[in-house]
Amino acid sequence: MNIPVCPRCRHRRSNNDSATHEGVCPGCGIAYAKWLARNTAGPYTQSPKPDAIAVETDTETETVDLLPRLREQLLLPPEGADETVMIWRAVLLVALGLWTLWFAAHGIDWEVIGGSFLHNANLAFHEFGHVFFRPFGRFMMILGGSLFQVALPLLLAGYFAGWKQDNIAAAAALWWCGQNLVDVAPYIRDAEYRVLPLVGGGGEESHDWGNLLTQLDAVPACYALARTSFGVGLLIMCAALAWGAAVVWRWRREATNRAP
């Protein structure tokens, strides 16, 4: 059954949907024939909840949720991207992959992490985070620096994936989020001794994580927290690269299928 527009979610099929069977909606996952048979056979009935729709037939009940649709959306290549653009994006992902290996190989090394040019960019957002969270009290003002530098790229990832529908840009932003967790790890570990250089030459009293963990009476936990921040950051960076690679792979497969 070749239906160009889904009768349920109004998803319009395009060339990007060629990998999905023509009888199944790439957007919400319903089987067109079954859905139409159920919803046109009798009088109007109230629509089921959108996150779990039961399609009942004589022999089976098929449950369709949003996960297939979400997975489909997150793997869609950027609309209209040509081969040159995709090649350069693939090169970017390779470069980020090598950079990830560089961070992983050196561990929580302040000279390596702080010497990265990304550290200066992260620092600007870190300082803005202190100002942004100042109205929420002293604890949140101190935490706000690290919190904002991690949250900003995560918000950008959501913007690119949800609004701009550019999953490769979203994957790059997610990679940056993970790198920010790596970036703060040396400062967390330094909470006990407070010897790393601070912005403006501030003394021990200006050390964010020294102050935060002192307030929480958890300074000895700085080593475990630093390793956790570093490890989670690397995992997020690797997941972002896998996401971007999957989008490029799908674009390549669909481009090959469209070739004469």
Backbone torsions as a table, in degrees:
resi	resn	phi	psi	omega
1	MET	NA	114.2	-177.4
2	ASN	-98.0	101.4	-179.7
3	ILE	-116.8	117.9	-175.2
4	PRO	-71.3	-29.1	-177.9
5	VAL	-126.2	127.3	-179.4
6	CYS	-63.7	130.0	-179.6
7	PRO	-71.1	-13.8	-178.8
8	ARG	-99.2	-56.1	-175.2
9	CYS	-102.2	-2.9	179.3
10	ARG	65.8	21.2	175.8
11	HIS	-68.1	127.9	179.4
12	ARG	-96.1	124.4	-178.8
13	ARG	-66.7	144.7	177.7
14	SER	-137.9	-176.5	178.8
15	ASN	-62.5	-27.7	179.8
16	ASN	-67.6	-15.3	-177.7
17	ASP	-96.7	12.3	-174.9
18	SER	-63.7	-23.5	-179.3
19	ALA	-77.0	-13.5	-179.6
20	THR	-96.3	135.7	-179.2
21	HIS	-53.7	140.2	-174.7
22	GLU	-65.1	-16.5	178.7
23	GLY	-91.1	2.0	-178.1
24	VAL	-124.0	137.2	179.3
25	CYS	-74.7	124.7	177.0
26	PRO	-68.6	-20.1	-177.1
27	GLY	-81.2	-57.6	-175.0
28	CYS	-110.7	-8.6	172.9
29	GLY	87.0	5.2	-179.5
30	ILE	-73.7	154.6	168.8
31	ALA	-88.0	119.4	-173.4
32	TYR	-53.6	-48.3	-174.3
33	ALA	-61.7	-43.6	-179.3
34	LYS	-67.0	-42.3	-179.0
35	TRP	-64.0	-44.9	-179.8
36	LEU	-65.6	-38.3	179.6
37	ALA	-63.1	-38.2	-178.0
38	ARG	-76.1	-37.3	-170.9
39	ASN	-96.8	-1.9	176.7
40	THR	-118.7	-1.0	-175.8
41	ALA	-79.7	-24.5	-174.0
42	GLY	-143.6	-171.4	179.4
43	PRO	-63.9	165.7	-177.4
44	TYR	-62.9	134.9	172.9
45	THR	-126.0	156.1	-177.0
46	GLN	-63.5	137.9	-178.2
47	SER	-67.6	141.5	177.3
48	PRO	-68.5	172.8	178.0
49	LYS	-63.3	141.7	-174.4
50	PRO	-67.4	-22.9	-175.4
51	ASP	-90.8	-4.6	177.0
52	ALA	-157.5	97.9	-173.5
53	ILE	-111.2	123.0	179.8
54	ALA	-95.6	123.3	177.1
55	VAL	-106.5	106.6	-174.0
56	GLU	-94.0	134.7	174.3
57	THR	-127.7	-176.9	179.9
58	ASP	-66.8	-26.7	-171.5
59	THR	-116.0	-15.6	-174.0
60	GLU	-155.2	162.0	171.4
61	THR	-121.8	116.4	-175.6
62	GLU	-102.4	120.6	179.5
63	THR	-97.0	123.8	-179.2
64	VAL	-117.3	121.7	178.3
65	ASP	-114.6	-173.6	-174.8
66	LEU	-83.2	-10.2	-176.0
67	LEU	-60.9	-45.6	177.3
68	PRO	-60.9	-38.2	179.5
69	ARG	-66.0	-42.9	179.2
70	LEU	-63.6	-44.2	178.9
71	ARG	-60.9	-40.5	178.6
72	GLU	-62.6	-44.5	-178.3
73	GLN	-65.4	-38.1	-176.7
74	LEU	-74.5	-15.2	-179.7
75	LEU	-104.4	0.2	-179.7
76	LEU	-69.6	130.4	174.2
77	PRO	-67.7	158.2	176.9
78	PRO	-57.7	134.1	-177.1
79	GLU	-66.3	130.5	176.1
80	GLY	80.3	3.9	-179.3
81	ALA	-68.9	129.9	179.1
82	ASP	-92.9	179.7	-173.7
83	GLU	-64.0	-39.6	-178.9
84	THR	-62.6	-45.2	179.0
85	VAL	-61.2	-43.7	-177.6
86	MET	-69.0	-33.7	177.0
87	ILE	-63.9	-44.6	179.9
88	TRP	-66.0	-34.1	177.3
89	ARG	-70.1	-35.7	175.4
90	ALA	-64.8	-40.1	176.7
91	VAL	-61.2	-41.0	177.4
92	LEU	-59.8	-43.6	-179.8
93	LEU	-63.7	-39.0	177.2
94	VAL	-62.9	-43.8	179.5
95	ALA	-62.3	-42.4	177.7
96	LEU	-65.6	-34.1	176.9
97	GLY	-64.5	-43.2	178.0
98	LEU	-65.2	-37.7	177.9
99	TRP	-65.2	-38.1	177.3
100	THR	-62.1	-42.9	177.6
101	LEU	-62.3	-36.4	179.2
102	TRP	-62.9	-47.4	178.3
103	PHE	-63.3	-43.8	-177.6
104	ALA	-63.5	-38.2	-177.2
105	ALA	-68.5	-29.7	-176.0
106	HIS	-95.4	-12.9	178.0
107	GLY	66.8	-155.1	-177.4
108	ILE	-82.6	76.5	-178.4
109	ASP	-111.8	112.3	-176.5
110	TRP	-60.1	-39.0	-177.2
111	GLU	-65.1	-36.4	178.9
112	VAL	-75.3	-49.7	-176.3
113	ILE	-70.1	-46.3	179.6
114	GLY	-71.2	-22.1	179.2
115	GLY	-82.7	-8.5	177.3
116	SER	-70.6	141.7	179.8
117	PHE	-65.9	-22.5	177.0
118	LEU	-66.0	-25.8	-178.9
119	HIS	-60.5	-40.5	179.7
120	ASN	-65.9	-38.3	176.2
121	ALA	-66.3	-44.3	178.1
122	ASN	-60.4	-36.8	-176.9
123	LEU	-63.3	-37.9	179.5
124	ALA	-61.8	-43.8	179.0
125	PHE	-71.7	-31.2	176.0
126	HIS	-60.5	-48.3	-178.7
127	GLU	-66.1	-36.7	176.9
128	PHE	-64.3	-34.9	179.2
129	GLY	-60.0	-36.1	176.9
130	HIS	-60.6	-44.1	-179.4
131	VAL	-67.4	-43.1	-176.4
132	PHE	-62.1	-39.7	-175.7
133	PHE	-93.5	2.8	-179.1
134	ARG	-55.3	-40.9	-178.6
135	PRO	-65.1	-11.3	-175.1
136	PHE	-96.7	14.2	176.7
137	GLY	104.3	165.0	-173.8
138	ARG	-64.0	-43.5	-178.5
139	PHE	-60.2	-49.0	-179.3
140	MET	-67.8	-31.7	176.6
141	MET	-62.6	-42.6	179.9
142	ILE	-68.8	-46.4	179.4
143	LEU	-67.4	-28.2	-173.7
144	GLY	-57.5	-30.1	179.4
145	GLY	-61.0	-55.8	179.2
146	SER	-66.4	-38.6	-178.4
147	LEU	-63.1	-43.4	-176.5
148	PHE	-70.0	-39.0	-177.8
149	GLN	-68.1	-24.8	175.7
150	VAL	-84.3	-38.0	-174.5
151	ALA	-74.2	-34.4	-175.7
152	LEU	-57.9	-53.0	178.8
153	PRO	-64.3	-27.5	176.7
154	LEU	-66.8	-40.6	175.9
155	LEU	-64.6	-39.2	177.8
156	LEU	-64.1	-37.8	177.5
157	ALA	-61.0	-43.2	177.3
158	GLY	-64.7	-37.5	178.5
159	TYR	-64.3	-47.6	-178.3
160	PHE	-66.7	-39.7	-177.5
161	ALA	-74.6	-41.2	-173.3
162	GLY	-90.5	-38.9	-174.0
163	TRP	-97.0	-49.0	-177.6
164	LYS	-86.6	-14.7	-179.3
165	GLN	54.5	45.3	177.3
166	ASP	-122.0	91.7	-172.4
167	ASN	-72.2	-24.5	178.2
168	ILE	-73.8	-42.3	174.1
169	ALA	-61.3	-38.6	177.9
170	ALA	-63.6	-40.2	178.9
171	ALA	-65.2	-38.9	178.0
172	ALA	-64.8	-39.8	177.8
173	ALA	-65.8	-38.9	177.9
174	LEU	-65.0	-38.4	175.7
175	TRP	-59.1	-42.0	179.4
176	TRP	-63.7	-37.0	176.0
177	CYS	-58.6	-48.0	178.0
178	GLY	-62.4	-38.4	179.6
179	GLN	-64.9	-31.5	177.0
180	ASN	-67.3	-35.2	174.0
181	LEU	-64.5	-37.8	173.9
182	VAL	-64.4	-38.8	-176.3
183	ASP	-63.3	-37.1	-177.0
184	VAL	-84.2	-12.8	-176.0
185	ALA	-57.0	-44.5	179.6
186	PRO	-61.4	-35.9	179.8
187	TYR	-70.7	-33.8	175.7
188	ILE	-65.0	-44.8	-178.9
189	ARG	-66.2	-26.5	-178.4
190	ASP	-81.8	1.6	-176.0
191	ALA	-58.4	-31.1	-176.8
192	GLU	-74.9	-40.2	-174.4
193	TYR	-104.2	-25.6	176.3
194	ARG	54.4	53.8	-177.5
195	VAL	-110.0	-11.5	-178.6
196	LEU	-71.6	149.9	179.5
197	PRO	-66.5	142.8	-179.3
198	LEU	-116.8	159.0	179.3
199	VAL	-61.7	132.2	178.5
200	GLY	76.3	7.9	178.5
201	GLY	71.1	22.9	-179.4
202	GLY	-60.4	152.0	-179.1
203	GLY	-87.3	-163.8	-176.8
204	GLU	-58.1	-30.9	-177.4
205	GLU	-67.5	-13.9	-178.4
206	SER	-98.9	4.3	-176.4
207	HIS	-77.2	111.7	-175.1
208	ASP	-53.7	-59.2	-172.2
209	TRP	-75.1	-26.7	172.1
210	GLY	-61.9	-44.1	179.9
211	ASN	-69.8	-43.4	-178.5
212	LEU	-60.9	-48.7	-176.8
213	LEU	-73.2	-26.2	173.8
214	THR	-66.8	-43.5	177.7
215	GLN	-61.6	-34.3	-179.1
216	LEU	-88.4	0.0	-176.6
217	ASP	54.5	45.7	-175.1
218	ALA	-136.0	29.6	-178.9
219	VAL	-58.3	-40.2	179.1
220	PRO	-61.1	-18.4	-179.8
221	ALA	-81.1	0.7	-174.1
222	CYS	-61.0	-34.0	-178.4
223	TYR	-69.1	-44.4	178.7
224	ALA	-65.7	-40.4	179.5
225	LEU	-66.2	-39.1	179.1
226	ALA	-64.3	-44.0	178.4
227	ARG	-64.0	-37.7	178.4
228	THR	-65.0	-46.2	179.2
229	SER	-60.6	-44.3	-179.6
230	PHE	-65.2	-45.4	-177.9
231	GLY	-67.1	-44.3	178.3
232	VAL	-64.4	-38.6	177.7
233	GLY	-59.2	-44.8	178.6
234	LEU	-63.9	-40.2	178.6
235	LEU	-62.2	-42.2	179.0
236	ILE	-65.3	-40.6	178.5
237	MET	-61.5	-43.4	179.5
238	CYS	-67.4	-40.0	178.5
239	ALA	-63.6	-39.6	178.6
240	ALA	-63.7	-41.6	179.0
241	LEU	-65.6	-39.8	177.6
242	ALA	-63.7	-40.1	177.6
243	TRP	-61.2	-51.3	180.0
244	GLY	-60.4	-40.6	179.7
245	ALA	-64.5	-37.7	179.4
246	ALA	-65.1	-37.2	178.3
247	VAL	-66.8	-44.4	178.5
248	VAL	-62.5	-42.0	180.0
249	TRP	-61.8	-41.4	179.4
250	ARG	-66.2	-42.2	177.8
251	TRP	-58.8	-43.7	-179.1
252	ARG	-62.9	-41.8	-179.4
253	ARG	-65.0	-43.4	-179.2
254	GLU	-69.2	-35.2	177.5
255	ALA	-65.1	-37.6	177.8
256	THR	-66.8	-38.9	179.4
257	ASN	-67.1	-31.5	-179.6
258	ARG	-80.5	-18.1	-177.5
259	ALA	-64.7	141.0	-179.6
260	PRO	-68.4	NA	NA
